[in-house]
């Protein structure tokens, strides 16, 4: 599977496990200093848009996951 799709699927899964809607999670990302809108988050979750290296630590922290979980197929 494409790496971006794998990452997106795992982000979506972790977001839903924590009970966040895309709007809620995008708002949390923005408060944490990550300029990601709901639309951008949707693109990341389906693998259209890559997760930037600068965004990675914020996603991991807010979702409470590690890199291994993010890359797991």
QUIFENNOR-V434123 format. One record per backbone hydrogen bond with DSSP energy under -1.0 kcal/mol. CO is the residue of the C=O (numbers start at 1). NH is the residue of the N-H. E is the energy in kcal/mol with one decimal. If there is no record, write none. Layout:
# QUIFENNOR-V434123
co=CO nh=NH e=E
co=CO nh=NH e=E
This chain:
# QUIFENNOR-V434123
co=2 nh=6 e=-2.3
co=3 nh=7 e=-2.7
co=4 nh=8 e=-2.4
co=5 nh=9 e=-2.8
co=6 nh=10 e=-2.2
co=7 nh=11 e=-2.3
co=8 nh=12 e=-2.6
co=9 nh=13 e=-2.5
co=10 nh=14 e=-2.3
co=11 nh=15 e=-2.7
co=12 nh=16 e=-2.6
co=13 nh=17 e=-2.4
co=14 nh=18 e=-1.3
co=15 nh=20 e=-2.2
co=16 nh=19 e=-1.5
co=21 nh=25 e=-2.5
co=22 nh=26 e=-2.7
co=23 nh=27 e=-2.1
co=24 nh=28 e=-2.0
co=25 nh=29 e=-2.5
co=26 nh=30 e=-2.3
co=27 nh=31 e=-2.2
co=28 nh=32 e=-1.8
co=29 nh=34 e=-2.9
co=30 nh=33 e=-1.4
co=34 nh=36 e=-2.2
co=37 nh=41 e=-2.5
co=38 nh=42 e=-2.3
co=39 nh=43 e=-1.8
co=40 nh=44 e=-2.3
co=41 nh=45 e=-2.6
co=42 nh=46 e=-1.2
co=43 nh=48 e=-2.1
co=43 nh=49 e=-1.3
co=44 nh=47 e=-1.1
co=52 nh=56 e=-1.5
co=55 nh=59 e=-2.2
co=56 nh=60 e=-2.6
co=57 nh=61 e=-2.3
co=58 nh=62 e=-2.6
co=59 nh=63 e=-2.4
co=60 nh=65 e=-1.7
co=66 nh=70 e=-1.9
co=67 nh=71 e=-2.1
